[in-house]
Every structure is written in structure tokens, then in C-alpha cells.
Amino acid sequence: VVALALSCAREVRPASSTLSMSDDEMPPAGDMDMGMDGMSDFDDDGMGAGVPEATSLPEGVQKEIVREAESVNWKTPKSGDEVTVHYVGTLASDGSEFDSSRGRGQPFVFTLGKGQVIKGWDLGVATMKKGEVAKFTLAPEFAYGESGSPPKIPANASLIFEVELISWASKDDLFGDEGVIKTMVKEGSGWKHPRMGDEVLVDVRSLSAGGSVIEERAGFEYTLGSEALGPIGKACEKALSGMKKGEECEIKCSKDYAYGEEHPEGASVTLVLHEIFETKDVSFGKDGSVMKKQVREGEGWDTPKECSKVKLVVEAATDGTAALDGFKAAVLEFTAGEGEVCDALECAVVEMKKGEKAVITASLAALAFEEKLGLTGVKAERVVLSVLLEDFEKAKDTWSMSEEEKLAWGTARKERGSSLLKAGRLGMALQRYKKVIDAFGYVDNMGEENKQKAKALKLACELNRAAVCLKLKDYGEAKAACNSVLKEESRNAKALYRRAQAELGLKNFMECIGDCKKVVEMEAQNREARDLFKQAQAAQK
């Protein structure tokens, strides 16, 4: 009677445990894109766009909840999902039962929103949550209308269905042409999805229509956007871009998205996403010279800050292929920002969480020279370090310091920057000056005496920042630092001279000459300003 009562539905089959979906946490609000209408844009494995809520059902479909779903089951199925239900159908006129999956002892399975069942079912079941039991009263136009379904359902009959949503398998038509249909087998966790260029650890198993194995790759490191998966790459990448860590899915591919005429009946590919290796540019100048690839997530959200005491395990060092001679694995204990370890470790560790494992790649080998690891004078084009942030002590935040503590902290950071500058560690020095500048960006809430000290400290760090930027030939940043000083002290000779140097580097010769004249007006014996004046005049010609 099911086929008669529910019209064109597929053959009933027992519910499978793989169809049940677990309920994962919602992604953090900051990572959800908001649509134009202010509605949350959930992923396809969440609440599907356009799925009606019970309150939006038409007048001819009345819903009464008999048993609420558990609070953790907040998702509803979307069009295209394969749902598994139990139901009992009765006539509204006399209460007589005309069909029941419970009576047969076998759940009913159909694809939602595809017209496999009567319209009232497609609309009503889309509003249900896993475990919910609801009673739907359907007007004839949402059931079998004027024709009915003889002999059990007369014409123009209103019907009542008590439906339990047991589970559903999330299914998606990935390209909108039914060439690749994705079915979720096991839900993942978290909220991150791989993006183009990300590296992932996956299992890939491809079967022919007859069930024979075409190819299988376990623990395969794959970069989205590469061609390493060959003819199934396009379908796999589309599926992976919507998956979460730990998720397993099956994609049924037509020959056009699989192996072409070699397997004209298409293929079925099982994907398991084990890890998403987040790769990040952690270099001081964001120039790609130090890259961090996360291979195991850490705990929570906190990372070491300036002056945090850190315990970092360095497990291996290679040139990308072979182990580096002289390397000694070690547990390094140091204070972040002090310059006690090499630049590569300094800039990477402040981007790590406790318990995180990462691979750090220094494309300039000198950035990874570290005596404690036996890495000095390494002759390699790059150095690749495998590290684990075992622990760190959280340093006191500047906003929680007293005015005196903050001034003492800022002075110490400035002095540390100057020491690093003398040692030739320009990137490290620049970061120390920037930390102080940022910390004293707003000082109007400080006492008058401390406010003046804070302003002087900030200006000194801006001048030092300009000096470092000139050495790095970052003339635009050097000029900006000088402008910040001159905004407060228009006749600061150092700021004028360093701005003149920056203008020369930018080939703004007239501006350079103008600043040199101002310096000489204040300091007639300033030989450096006079020499710079002559350089600008010569360059202008």
C-alpha cells in the first residue's frame, strides 16, 4: 500500500545506522557569512537554504508536534536528502487506517523534495528534526486531490499522518547536473572546511559500477588545486571543500566526472577527511619566508604573547627531503620576543596553540640557524622544522597592567629591540618597536606625568622603527613612522632626516631636499643632512 499511498516512492528498505547523523556544534558566529536578508548561510550539511519552518507551512498542511526532538538535534533535512521515517496514515473523515510502516515493521525511505511522495509530505517532513514525532493533517490538494487513490483513499479526502523522522542521509548534487551526488556517511566535527591551496590528509577509494576497486589511497596528503587525483580530482575537490575533519562521504560520479570511457558506467568514490593542514605565512614581513603548516590542532584559542615563557619540542630538521647534518632534537625553553632562539621559531611559536604540532619551513636557511639544535651555517636552500608546542605560560596582558607596569614593560621592550637591532636581527627588532607603538596607541586616560612618558616612549620607538625600515629598504613604512613623530613634534631633527632618507629611496628628490634644508636650519653643522642634500640634488639632475 506504501507505493499506492505515497506515490512513486522507492522500494522500502531497512534503515541503516550509517544514515543516522550526529549533531555537531554550530560554527562560531564570527565564521558564518550573513546573507543579504540577515539569515545565516549554513553549510549544506546543516539546515538547507529554503527549507520551510513549521510556521511557514501552507494552510492546507497543519502540523502538530506529538514528541519533541532532543535539544541537541537542531538540524532539519533539506531537499535532496534521503530521509528514513515511520508513519501511520488515517482518513480524517472516520479515522480509519489505510497504511502504516509500523504495521509492516519496516521504516520507509525516500528522497525529500523530489516529488517521490505527495506534496504534503515533502513540505511537512522538511520541517522535522531527528527523533521528532509529528501529526500532519493534509487538505486534499496536498494529498491525492480529486482523484484520490482507490480503493482505500476516496476523492477529495483529507488525510492524517503521524510521522517519526528516524534519520536522514545528507545528499547533494555537487554540480547541479546530477553528475556527482554526494552522500554523507559520517559527520565530521568543528567548522573548518578545506580551501583551494590547503593540504589535507585523506583516504580515497574508488569503485567501479560493478564493485571492483579502481584505485585506493590511504593516508594520502593532497593539496586542493593540484592534479594529483587525476580524472576524479574535480569531483573529489568539490566534495572535500564542503567537508569537515573526520567526515566520511560517498560520491557517485558519472563517467564525465570519473574515468570517461574507461569506466562508462561511472564510479563510486569514498572519501574520509582525516586532517586539514592549515598553512599560514608567519614571517615578520608576511613575505612567505617562514610558513607554518599545522599538522595537529592545539587546545583552545590562546597563543603565546610577548614575554610568554614557552616550552617547544623540536623533533626533526630537514631540507625538505633529507635530514640535516648536525641536527640535535631538543626541548627549548625560552621567553617569546627576547630573541633567545632563531627568527623562524620566534615568529612561528606566537601563532601556535598548546599541544599543536606544526611544520615550519624557512625559505631563507639563515632564519633557522639555531646553535641549540646544531643548526649553524647550514648549507641548504631551506630548512624544515617539525615542532610541538608542549606548553606556555600566559604573559600578563598590557590592558591589565597598571600605568607604571605598562611603562616599565614598554621601556624593556624598546631596549630589547635596540639590542636585537645591534645584533643585526632587524625583523625581531622591528616587531618589538611595533609592540610598544601599538600598546601606547591611546594614552589620554593616563595620568598627566605618565601620559608624557608614554608619548615620549612611543615617539622613540617610531624613530627606531623608521631606522629599521630604512635598513630593510621599506621606504614607505619608514616615511610613515617619521610622519607619526612629526605630527607630534614638527621640528624633530631625527624624524626629518630619516624622512629625507626615505624620500630619497622613494625618488622624491624635491621632498628630500626640503627636509634636509629644515634639518640644516636647526642644526647648521649636521654633516649627514648636508651630504644627503647633495645626493638628492645630484640625483635630481
Protein Blocks (a to p, Z undefined) as FASTA:
>chain_A
ZZmmngoiacdddddfklpccddddddfklpccdfkopacddfklccehiacfklpcfkl
ccddfbdcdfklmbccdehiacddddddddfklopafbdfklnopacdddehklpacfkl
mmmmmmpcehiacdddddfklmnmjnopafkbcghiacddddddfbdcddddfkonopac
cddfbdcehjbdcdehiacddddddddfkopafbdcehiacdehiaklmmmlmmmmmmmm
mpcehiacdddddfklmnmjmlmnopadddddfbdcddddfbfklnopaccddfbdcehj
bdcdehiacddddfbdcehjaccehiacddddddehklpacfklmmmmmmccehiacddd
dfblklmgcfknopghiacfbdcdddddfbacddddfklpcfklmmmmmmmmmmmmmmmm
mnopaklmmmmmmmmmmmmmpcklpcfklmmmmmmmmmmmmmmmmmmmmmnopaklmmmm
mmmmmmmmmmlmklmmmmmmmmmmnopaklmmmmmmmmmmmmmmlmklmmmmmmmmmmmZ
Z
